[in-house]
Amino acid sequence: MALHSNTSPVYVAFLFSLNYVFMTAGSGLSSESSTGLSAPYDELYYRGVRAYFREDWERAAEFLEKSISTRDKLLQTRRKCHDECLTAGDDKISKLDDFTLWDLGILDWIQVRAECVRFCMGRSVSPAALLPVSSDIEYEFGTRNPYNYLQVTYYKLDKMAKAASAAHTFFVANPSHLEMRNNIEKYRRLLGVKEESFLDREREQEQHWEMYDAAVLTESSSDWVKAVKKWKECVNETLKQTEECRAQCVMASRVIPEEPDNVQGIYERAADLSLSLLSCKQMCVTLVSTRPGRVSALEDFLPLQLEHLHIAQFKAGDLKGAVETLRSLLFFYPTDSDFLSNLELYTQTLEGDTEAQETGPMQEIAKYISRALQEKRLLYFGMANLDFKFSDPDLWTPEDVVPESLRETWRVEKEKLNEKLKQGEKVEEVDDSGFYAGGPVPVVGVTVTMDDQGLNGTNRVVLDGVLSQSECDRVMQLATVAASVGDGYRGRRSPHTPHEKFEGLTVLRALKLAQDGLVNQSDARLLHELGETVKILMDSYFRSHSVLYFAYTHLVCRSAIPGHQEGRLDLSHPVHVDNCILEPETRQCWREAPAFTHRDLSAVLYLNDDFEGGEFFFADRDAKTVTARVKPKCGRLVGFTSGPVNPHGVTAVTAARRCALALWLTTEKHHRDMEREEAEELWAADGKSVVKEETGDGESALKTARSGRSQGKERSKERERVTGRRDEL
């Protein structure tokens, strides 16, 4: 579609939105679908999950596989129809003689395109299969949960190669999922499972990352000619994946904004819809730049590839190609001194070769930049004048794209922030976790000793009176008898500092030791009950917005190693954040593996104070500035949200032994502590002996299944028993 250069942003927004409305509405009305997709993939998924929990494994595998393949085919059909109808109706615009009738001409163009999309989609997809699915289902597929169900299903069907492939596919997108890591290791030891069985079934959508890794590897071997080829392939595939994502924005109904609270006219509604569409397209930069299993994108992903390509071309002696790539890079950063000086150097070197000197940028990059700048202008206009929310995914966006009024607002805010920092004022952090401190304390005898104000932060609390002295003594004795060196850290004696010995104990291990008569049954139960008390307190005080589950419970002791304390400058536990990776230099916290990203609330219940050092402290994001200190003592509980507003650490334990019960809570059911649930099931058995089945090589029973119920049925002796939860074998 051709637009006049003086077209206003609102006018363009109107055209975009009308086109989108008619395309998506038209595609959903078709009743002609003689072949192709009939059942919606969300319906197939529901049927697969229901069959799973009925333990109808054949049907579960059938429907889960159909849901995955149906969704893939739907995405492919959308892209095909998007491309087929890309120019439909353009002749209506070119034949428009009287521009005063632009609205009728545009409607004519939109109707032609809508009819094209309707016919194209209707040939392959039924109206039911085109209906939008819930955000919950999108999340399930986005996190690859169907493969989580499938790995258990195929295990039950004794199809180990398929189970391994499903497990690996899930794990690629969930690398911090420790239970799945254990499952994969167990699959590797099973007969009939070969290394090629561990195939990522979603790899087609991630080919640009495979190419990126291959290009980096080739570059490291200094094979520059091959590196040039690899980086070109990576750039082209990244552009292809970006176009695929943008096409889905147009063809799917996911960008339709919610019904506004205030009544709007047609232009306001049209602008809102079109800006939502453009925002979706812009966010494709972030989606394509985010490696599977990561939360944050690799910044400047496309310019970074071009920079690598330019270096490889120079090293390979391809100066003409280097000039082309440098001119492409200058679209992103037109004033970069290194790029400009390199271009001048190449031009001088190529003196006499006019054709090489005048080589322009890549056409694909020129188009990419031109389109992106126009979209950003529209989006920033919407931010400045229509209260639209937009987060720019790019670092290279030029300042002149942003309206002066918006730039002025940002300048004022930045100046106020700098002034506060100069005067030493604390800049209040915003906690977007959804938890709010200050709720009631529902346990008799427990009191609030320090709150947000006393702890100089957000969503923090210190409670006293949670334990009596006799209860502290019992748990301390339990730790003395049962805690294992390096528990929770793969047996490492000193995981955080070489000057201390680390010991730990879980609820399940305490129960099993009690069953063997090594510790008191009542003490093991007390350890479990303390966790329940802490959960009640945290749920109430932080006014939880959803159901909380235990993510992990760990009785932890840190003991100073005699003869290793003189001149200590380290910490017992360095400053960190519980659910993201803290980067003090930039003050950023990256919510990605290997951090435990599912943790929402953290709590530490102290058992003693007869040691030296070992103070808990909150810190600033610079990991240096201490904002509050808490001295441990029996029955004292420190609670806080697990996110970036609460960096914390522990000072060095320089004498004796410090013990505490550490707990983490999550709102994500599939990340609940299955060991704890296993312990509860054993207790519920009313004292009946529980025999742990073993494989021929003596390995422990495998666990699976989201239901959390003990399956308790005898399985084939050639395989290990499967119980517990769908995501833990």
C-alpha positions in Angstrom: 0.0 0.0 0.0 1.4 3.4 -0.9 1.0 6.3 1.6 1.6 10.0 1.1 4.7 11.2 3.0 2.7 13.8 4.9 0.1 11.2 6.2 -0.6 11.8 9.9 0.2 9.1 12.4 -3.5 8.8 13.5 -4.6 8.4 9.9 -2.0 5.7 9.3 -3.1 4.0 12.5 -6.7 4.0 11.3 -5.7 2.3 8.1 -3.7 -0.3 9.9 -6.5 -1.1 12.3 -9.2 -1.4 9.7 -7.0 -3.8 7.7 -6.4 -5.9 10.8 -10.0 -6.0 11.9 -11.3 -7.1 8.6 -8.5 -9.7 8.1 -8.9 -11.4 11.5 -12.7 -11.1 11.5 -12.9 -12.4 8.0 -10.7 -15.3 8.6 -12.8 -16.5 11.5 -16.1 -16.6 9.7 -15.3 -19.2 7.1 -17.5 -22.3 7.2 -15.7 -24.0 4.3 -13.1 -26.4 5.6 -13.4 -29.6 3.7 -9.9 -30.7 4.6 -7.2 -29.7 7.1 -7.7 -28.7 10.7 -11.1 -29.1 12.3 -10.6 -29.5 16.1 -9.0 -26.5 17.9 -5.6 -27.4 19.4 -6.6 -26.2 22.8 -9.5 -28.7 22.8 -7.2 -31.5 21.7 -4.8 -30.5 24.5 -7.5 -30.6 27.2 -8.6 -34.1 26.0 -5.0 -35.2 26.1 -4.5 -33.9 29.7 -7.8 -35.5 30.8 -6.7 -38.9 29.3 -3.3 -38.4 31.1 -5.0 -38.1 34.5 -7.2 -41.1 33.8 -3.9 -43.0 33.0 -5.2 -43.7 29.5 -1.8 -43.5 28.1 -2.5 -44.4 24.5 -5.2 -41.7 24.2 -3.1 -39.2 26.1 -0.2 -39.6 23.6 -2.6 -39.4 20.7 -4.3 -36.2 21.7 -1.2 -34.5 23.0 0.6 -35.2 19.8 -2.4 -34.0 17.8 -2.5 -30.7 19.8 1.1 -30.0 19.0 0.8 -30.9 15.3 -2.5 -29.0 14.9 -1.0 -25.8 16.4 2.1 -26.1 14.1 -0.1 -26.5 11.1 -2.3 -23.5 12.1 0.8 -21.3 12.4 2.0 -22.5 9.0 -1.4 -21.9 7.4 -1.5 -18.4 8.9 1.9 -17.6 7.4 1.0 -19.0 4.0 -2.2 -17.0 3.8 -0.4 -13.9 5.1 2.0 -14.1 2.2 -0.7 -15.0 -0.4 -2.8 -12.0 0.5 0.0 -9.5 1.1 -0.8 -7.6 -2.1 -4.5 -8.3 -2.4 -6.5 -5.1 -2.9 -3.4 -2.9 -3.6 -4.9 -2.1 -7.1 -7.8 -0.4 -5.3 -5.5 2.1 -3.8 -3.5 2.8 -7.0 -6.8 3.4 -8.9 -8.0 5.9 -6.4 -8.4 9.2 -8.4 -10.3 11.3 -5.9 -8.3 11.3 -2.6 -11.2 13.0 -0.8 -12.9 9.6 -1.0 -9.9 7.9 0.7 -12.1 6.2 3.3 -14.2 4.4 0.7 -11.1 3.4 -1.2 -9.4 2.1 1.9 -12.6 0.1 2.8 -12.6 -1.4 -0.6 -9.0 -2.4 -0.2 -9.6 -3.9 3.2 -12.6 -5.9 2.0 -10.6 -7.4 -0.9 -7.8 -8.4 1.5 -10.2 -9.8 4.1 -12.0 -11.9 1.4 -8.6 -13.2 0.4 -7.6 -14.2 3.9 -11.1 -15.7 4.6 -10.9 -17.9 1.5 -7.3 -18.9 2.1 -7.8 -19.9 5.7 -11.2 -21.5 5.0 -9.6 -24.0 2.6 -7.6 -25.5 5.5 -9.0 -24.5 8.8 -12.5 -24.7 10.3 -14.1 -21.7 12.1 -13.8 -23.5 15.5 -10.0 -24.0 15.0 -9.6 -20.3 14.3 -11.1 -19.1 17.6 -8.6 -17.5 20.0 -7.3 -19.7 22.8 -6.9 -18.6 26.4 -3.7 -17.1 27.7 -3.3 -20.1 29.9 -3.1 -22.4 26.9 -0.7 -20.1 25.1 1.5 -20.2 28.3 1.4 -24.0 28.4 2.7 -24.2 24.8 5.1 -21.3 25.2 6.7 -23.1 28.1 6.5 -26.5 26.3 4.4 -28.1 29.0 2.8 -30.5 26.5 6.2 -32.2 26.2 6.3 -32.5 30.0 3.1 -34.6 29.9 4.4 -36.5 26.9 7.7 -37.6 28.5 5.7 -39.4 31.3 3.1 -40.7 28.9 5.8 -42.3 26.6 7.6 -43.7 29.7 4.4 -45.4 30.7 4.0 -46.8 27.2 7.6 -48.1 27.3 8.5 -45.9 24.4 11.8 -44.7 25.9 13.3 -42.9 22.8 10.2 -40.8 22.4 10.1 -40.1 26.2 13.7 -38.9 26.0 13.0 -36.7 23.1 10.0 -35.1 24.9 12.0 -34.6 28.1 14.9 -33.0 26.2 12.5 -30.7 24.3 10.9 -29.5 27.5 14.3 -29.1 29.2 15.7 -26.9 26.4 13.1 -24.2 27.3 13.3 -24.9 31.1 17.0 -25.4 31.9 16.6 -24.6 35.6 14.1 -27.5 36.0 16.3 -29.8 38.1 13.8 -32.7 38.2 13.8 -32.9 34.4 17.6 -32.8 34.4 17.5 -35.8 36.6 14.9 -37.5 34.4 17.2 -37.0 31.4 20.2 -38.5 33.1 18.0 -41.6 34.1 16.8 -41.9 30.5 20.5 -42.0 29.3 21.0 -45.0 31.5 18.1 -47.0 30.1 18.6 -49.6 27.4 17.4 -48.6 24.0 17.9 -44.9 24.5 20.6 -43.6 22.2 22.2 -40.1 22.2 20.3 -39.2 19.0 17.0 -39.8 20.9 17.6 -36.5 22.7 16.3 -34.4 19.9 14.7 -30.9 20.4 11.4 -31.2 18.5 11.0 -27.5 18.4 14.4 -26.8 16.9 12.9 -25.5 13.6 11.9 -22.3 15.5 15.4 -21.9 16.9 17.5 -22.5 13.8 18.9 -19.0 14.0 20.4 -19.8 17.5 22.0 -23.0 16.1 23.4 -20.9 13.3 24.6 -18.3 15.8 26.4 -20.9 17.9 27.9 -22.5 14.8 29.2 -19.1 13.6 30.8 -18.3 16.9 32.5 -21.7 17.0 33.8 -21.3 13.4 35.0 -17.8 14.2 36.9 -19.1 17.3 38.9 -21.5 15.0 39.9 -18.5 12.7 38.4 -20.1 9.6 37.3 -16.7 8.4 36.0 -17.7 4.9 33.7 -20.3 6.5 32.8 -17.8 9.3 31.6 -15.3 6.7 29.3 -17.9 5.3 28.0 -18.9 8.8 27.3 -15.3 9.8 25.4 -14.6 6.6 23.3 -17.6 7.2 22.6 -16.5 10.7 21.6 -13.0 9.7 19.3 -14.3 7.0 17.6 -16.8 9.4 17.2 -14.1 12.0 15.4 -11.9 9.5 13.3 -14.9 8.4 12.3 -15.7 12.0 11.4 -12.0 12.6 9.1 -12.0 9.6 7.5 -15.2 10.7 6.7 -13.6 14.1 5.4 -10.4 12.5 3.1 -12.4 10.3 1.6 -14.2 13.3 0.9 -10.8 14.8 -1.2 -9.9 11.8 -3.0 -13.1 11.3 -3.7 -14.1 15.0 -6.2 -12.3 17.2 -3.8 -12.0 20.1 -3.2 -8.3 19.8 -6.8 -7.2 20.1 -6.7 -4.9 23.2 -9.2 -5.3 26.0 -12.4 -3.3 26.0 -11.5 0.1 27.3 -13.2 1.4 30.5 -14.0 4.8 28.9 -16.1 5.2 25.8 -14.0 5.9 22.7 -14.8 7.0 19.2 -13.9 5.1 16.1 -10.6 6.9 15.6 -9.4 6.3 19.2 -10.4 2.7 19.0 -8.7 2.3 15.6 -5.5 3.9 16.8 -5.5 1.7 19.9 -5.9 -1.4 17.9 -3.3 -0.4 15.3 -0.7 0.6 18.0 -1.2 -2.8 19.7 -0.5 -4.5 16.4 2.6 -2.4 15.8 3.8 -3.1 19.3 3.4 -6.8 18.8 5.5 -6.5 15.6 8.2 -4.6 17.4 8.2 -7.1 20.3 9.2 -9.7 17.7 12.8 -8.3 18.0 12.8 -9.4 21.7 11.2 -12.8 21.0 13.7 -13.7 18.3 16.6 -12.4 20.4 15.7 -14.5 23.4 17.4 -17.9 23.5 15.1 -20.8 24.6 15.2 -21.2 28.3 16.2 -17.6 28.9 14.1 -14.7 30.2 16.1 -11.7 28.8 17.0 -11.1 25.2 20.5 -10.7 23.8 20.6 -7.0 23.3 21.3 -5.6 19.8 21.1 -9.2 18.4 21.0 -8.3 14.7 23.6 -5.5 14.8 25.8 -7.8 16.8 25.7 -10.4 14.0 26.5 -7.8 11.4 29.5 -6.7 13.5 30.8 -10.3 13.6 30.1 -10.6 9.8 32.0 -7.4 9.1 35.1 -8.6 11.1 35.0 -12.0 9.4 34.8 -10.4 6.0 37.8 -8.2 6.8 39.8 -11.1 8.1 38.9 -13.2 5.0 40.0 -10.3 2.7 36.5 -9.6 1.4 36.7 -5.8 1.6 33.8 -5.2 -0.7 31.6 -7.4 1.5 33.0 -5.6 4.6 32.0 -2.2 3.1 28.4 -3.5 2.4 28.1 -4.8 6.0 29.6 -1.6 7.5 27.1 0.6 5.6 24.4 -1.7 6.9 25.7 -1.3 10.5 25.7 2.5 10.1 21.9 2.4 9.6 21.8 1.3 13.3 24.6 3.5 14.6 25.2 6.3 12.0 27.7 8.2 14.3 29.8 5.3 15.5 33.4 6.5 15.3 34.9 3.0 14.8 32.5 2.1 12.0 33.2 5.4 10.2 36.9 5.2 10.5 36.9 1.5 9.3 34.8 2.6 6.3 37.2 5.3 5.5 40.1 2.9 5.7 38.4 0.4 3.4 37.5 3.1 0.9 41.1 4.2 0.7 42.3 0.6 0.4 39.9 0.1 -2.5 40.9 3.2 -4.3 40.6 2.7 -8.0 37.8 0.1 -7.5 34.8 2.4 -7.9 32.3 -0.4 -7.9 33.6 -1.7 -4.5 33.9 1.8 -3.0 30.3 2.6 -3.9 28.8 -0.7 -2.5 25.7 0.1 -0.7 24.1 -1.5 2.4 22.2 -4.8 2.3 18.7 -4.2 0.8 17.2 -6.4 3.5 18.7 -4.3 6.3 17.7 -1.0 4.6 14.1 -2.2 4.4 14.2 -3.5 8.0 15.4 -0.1 9.3 13.1 2.0 7.2 10.0 0.0 8.4 11.2 -0.1 12.0 11.7 3.6 12.2 8.2 4.3 10.8 6.6 1.9 13.3 8.6 3.5 16.1 7.4 7.0 15.1 3.8 5.9 15.2 4.2 4.1 18.5 6.0 7.0 20.2 3.3 9.4 18.9 0.8 7.1 20.6 2.8 7.3 23.8 3.0 11.0 23.7 -0.6 11.8 22.7 -2.8 8.8 23.2 -1.6 7.3 26.5 -0.3 4.2 24.8 2.2 2.0 26.6 5.2 0.9 24.6 8.6 -0.6 25.6 11.2 -0.1 22.8 13.1 -3.4 22.3 16.1 -1.7 20.6 19.1 0.2 21.9 19.8 1.9 18.5 16.5 3.9 18.2 17.5 7.4 17.3 16.4 10.2 19.6 14.7 12.2 16.9 12.1 9.4 16.5 10.8 10.3 19.9 8.5 13.4 20.1 10.1 16.4 21.9 7.3 16.4 24.5 8.1 12.8 25.5 11.9 13.5 25.5 11.3 16.5 27.8 9.3 14.4 30.2 12.1 11.8 30.3 14.7 14.5 30.8 12.8 16.0 33.8 12.4 12.5 35.4 16.1 11.8 34.9 17.2 15.1 36.4 15.0 14.5 39.5 16.5 11.0 39.9 20.0 12.4 39.6 19.3 15.1 42.1 18.0 12.5 44.6 21.2 10.4 44.1 23.4 13.5 44.6 21.7 14.4 47.8 22.0 10.8 49.1 18.3 10.2 49.1 17.1 6.6 48.9 15.4 5.9 45.6 12.4 3.8 46.4 12.3 0.5 44.4 9.0 -0.8 43.0 8.2 -4.4 43.7 6.0 -5.8 40.9 5.6 -9.2 42.5 2.0 -8.7 43.4 2.7 -9.2 47.1 2.1 -6.4 49.7 3.6 -6.4 53.2 1.5 -5.4 56.1 -1.1 -8.1 56.4 -2.2 -9.7 59.7 -0.1 -12.1 61.8 -2.5 -15.0 62.5 -0.3 -17.0 64.9 -0.7 -16.4 68.6 2.5 -15.1 70.3 4.2 -14.0 67.0 4.9 -10.3 66.8 6.3 -7.9 64.1 9.7 -6.7 65.2 10.8 -4.8 62.0 8.7 -3.9 59.0 9.5 -2.2 55.6 10.4 1.1 57.4 12.6 -0.5 59.9 14.3 -2.6 57.3 14.7 0.3 54.8 13.1 -1.6 51.9 10.0 -3.0 50.3 8.2 -6.2 51.2 10.4 -7.2 54.1 9.6 -8.3 57.7 11.1 -9.6 60.9 8.8 -11.7 63.1 9.7 -12.9 66.6 8.2 -15.7 68.7 7.7 -18.2 66.0 9.5 -20.9 68.0 10.0 -21.6 71.7 13.5 -22.3 73.1 12.6 -26.0 73.6 11.6 -26.3 69.9 14.8 -24.6 68.8 16.8 -27.0 70.9 15.0 -30.0 69.4 15.6 -28.9 65.9 19.2 -28.0 66.7 19.7 -31.6 68.0 18.1 -33.0 64.9 20.6 -31.0 62.8 23.5 -32.3 64.9 22.5 -35.9 64.4 21.1 -35.8 60.8 22.4 -32.9 58.8 24.7 -34.0 55.9 27.8 -32.2 54.8 27.2 -30.4 51.5 23.5 -31.4 51.3 21.8 -29.4 48.5 25.1 -28.5 46.9 26.1 -31.9 45.4 28.1 -32.8 48.5 30.4 -29.7 48.4 31.6 -29.2 51.9 32.0 -25.5 51.6 29.8 -24.2 48.6 30.0 -20.5 49.5 33.3 -20.0 51.3 36.3 -22.3 52.2 36.3 -21.0 55.8 33.0 -22.7 56.8 31.5 -26.1 56.7 28.0 -26.3 55.2 25.4 -28.9 56.3 21.8 -29.4 55.4 18.7 -31.6 55.9 15.4 -31.9 54.1 12.1 -32.9 55.5 12.0 -36.2 53.5 15.5 -37.2 54.6 14.6 -36.5 58.3 11.5 -38.7 57.9 13.5 -41.6 56.4 16.1 -41.3 59.2 13.2 -41.4 61.7 11.8 -44.6 60.0 15.3 -46.2 60.4 15.3 -45.2 64.0 18.2 -42.8 63.7 16.3 -39.7 64.9 13.1 -39.1 66.8 9.9 -39.3 64.8 8.5 -36.3 66.7 11.5 -34.2 65.8 11.2 -35.0 62.1 7.5 -34.1 62.3 8.3 -30.8 64.1 10.6 -29.9 61.2 7.7 -30.4 58.8 5.2 -28.5 61.0 7.5 -25.5 61.3 7.4 -25.1 57.6 3.6 -25.1 57.7 3.6 -22.3 60.3 6.0 -20.2 58.3 3.9 -20.6 55.2 0.8 -19.5 57.1 2.6 -16.4 58.3 4.1 -15.5 54.9 0.8 -16.0 53.1 -1.0 -13.7 55.5 1.5 -11.0 56.1 2.4 -10.6 52.4 -1.3 -10.8 51.4 -0.7 -13.5 48.8 -2.8 -13.0 45.6 -2.8 -16.8 44.8 -2.3 -20.2 46.3 1.2 -20.7 47.6 3.2 -23.9 47.4 6.5 -25.0 49.0 9.3 -24.7 46.5 12.0 -26.0 48.8 12.6 -26.4 52.5 16.1 -26.8 53.9 17.5 -27.0 57.4 20.9 -25.3 57.0 23.9 -25.1 59.4 27.1 -23.1 58.8 30.1 -23.8 61.0 33.3 -21.8 61.3 36.4 -24.0 60.5 39.0 -23.5 63.3 42.3 -22.2 62.1 40.7 -20.6 59.0 39.2 -17.4 60.4 42.1 -15.0 60.8 41.9 -12.0 58.4 38.7 -13.2 56.8 37.2 -10.6 54.4 34.6 -12.8 52.6 31.0 -13.5 53.4 29.3 -16.7 54.6 26.8 -16.2 51.7 27.6 -13.5 49.1 25.0 -10.9 48.1 22.4 -12.4 45.8 18.8 -12.4 44.8 16.7 -15.6 45.1 14.9 -15.6 41.7 17.2 -13.7 39.4 20.9 -13.2 38.6 22.1 -10.0 40.1 24.5 -7.9 38.0 25.8 -5.2 40.4 27.7 -3.2 37.8 24.5 -2.4 35.9 22.2 -2.9 38.8 20.2 -5.3 36.7 18.8 -8.7 37.8 18.3 -11.2 35.0 15.4 -13.6 35.7 16.8 -16.6 33.8 18.7 -19.9 34.4 20.5 -20.8 36.5 18.5 -18.7 39.0 15.4 -20.3 40.6 13.0 -18.1 38.7 9.9 -19.7 40.1 10.6 -18.5 43.7 8.2 -15.8 44.9 8.6 -15.5 48.7 11.7 -16.3 50.9 11.9 -17.0 54.6 14.6 -17.8 57.1 13.7 -19.1 60.6 16.6 -18.9 63.0 17.3 -21.5 65.7 20.2 -20.1 67.7 22.5 -17.2 68.5 25.4 -18.8 70.3 27.9 -18.1 67.5 29.9 -15.1 66.2 29.2 -13.2 63.0 26.5 -14.8 60.7 24.3 -11.7 60.5 21.7 -11.6 57.8 21.7 -8.3 55.9 19.8 -6.7 53.0 21.8 -4.8 50.4 21.4 -2.4 47.6 21.6 -3.7 44.0 25.3 -2.6 43.9 25.9 -5.5 46.3 28.0 -3.2 48.5 25.7 -0.9 50.3 24.0 -2.6 53.3 20.5 -1.3 53.9 19.5 -3.3 57.0 20.9 -5.9 59.3 19.2 -8.7 61.3 20.8 -10.5 64.2 19.7 -14.2 64.4 18.1 -15.6 67.5 15.8 -18.5 68.4 12.3 -18.2 66.9 13.2 -15.1 64.7 11.8 -15.2 61.1 13.0 -13.0 58.3 10.6 -12.9 55.4 10.7 -11.1 52.0 9.8 -11.3 48.4 12.3 -13.2 46.3 12.8 -10.7 43.5 15.3 -7.9 42.7 14.1 -5.4 45.4 15.6 -7.7 48.1 19.3 -8.5 47.5 20.7 -10.1 50.6 23.6 -12.0 52.1 25.1 -13.4 55.3 28.2 -12.1 57.1 31.0 -14.5 57.9 30.5 -17.0 60.7 33.8 -16.7 62.6 33.1 -19.0 65.5 30.7 -21.9 66.4 27.7 -23.1 64.4 24.8 -21.1 63.0 21.6 -23.0 62.1 18.4 -21.9 60.4 15.4 -23.3 58.4 15.3 -21.8 54.9 12.1 -21.9 53.0 11.0 -20.7 49.6 7.4 -20.4 48.4 6.1 -20.3 44.8 2.7 -19.6 43.1 3.6 -22.1 40.3 2.1 -25.5 41.2 4.4 -27.4 38.9 7.5 -26.2 40.8 6.2 -27.3 44.2 8.5 -29.3 46.4 7.8 -33.0 45.5 10.1 -34.3 48.2 8.0 -32.6 50.9 4.8 -34.1 49.3 6.4 -37.5 49.3 7.2 -37.1 53.0 3.5 -36.2 53.7 2.3 -39.2 51.7 4.5 -41.5 53.9 3.2 -39.9 57.0 -0.4 -40.4 55.7 0.3 -44.2 55.4 -0.4 -44.5 59.2 2.9 -46.2 60.0 2.7 -48.8 57.3 6.1 -49.8 56.0 7.1 -48.3 52.7 9.3 -50.4 50.6 11.3 -48.5 48.0 11.4 -50.4 44.8 14.7 -50.6 42.9 15.8 -51.3 39.4 18.3 -54.1 38.6 21.2 -51.7 39.2 19.8 -50.5 42.5 18.7 -47.0 41.5 15.9 -45.2 43.3 12.4 -45.2 42.0 11.5 -42.6 39.4 8.9 -39.9 40.0 6.5 -38.2 37.6 3.0 -36.8 37.3 1.5 -33.5 38.1 -1.3 -34.9 40.2 1.0 -35.3 43.2 -0.8 -38.5 44.2 1.1 -41.7 44.9 0.4 -44.1 42.1 1.3 -47.1 44.3 0.8 -49.7 41.6 3.2 -52.4 40.7 5.0 -51.8 37.4 7.1 -54.1 35.2 10.2 -55.3 37.0 12.3 -54.5 34.0 11.5 -50.8 34.5 11.6 -48.4 37.5 8.4 -47.5 39.3 6.9 -44.1 38.3 5.1 -42.0 41.0 4.5 -38.5 42.1 4.3 -35.8 39.4 4.4 -35.3 35.7 7.6 -33.3 35.6 9.8 -35.4 38.0 11.0 -38.9 37.1 
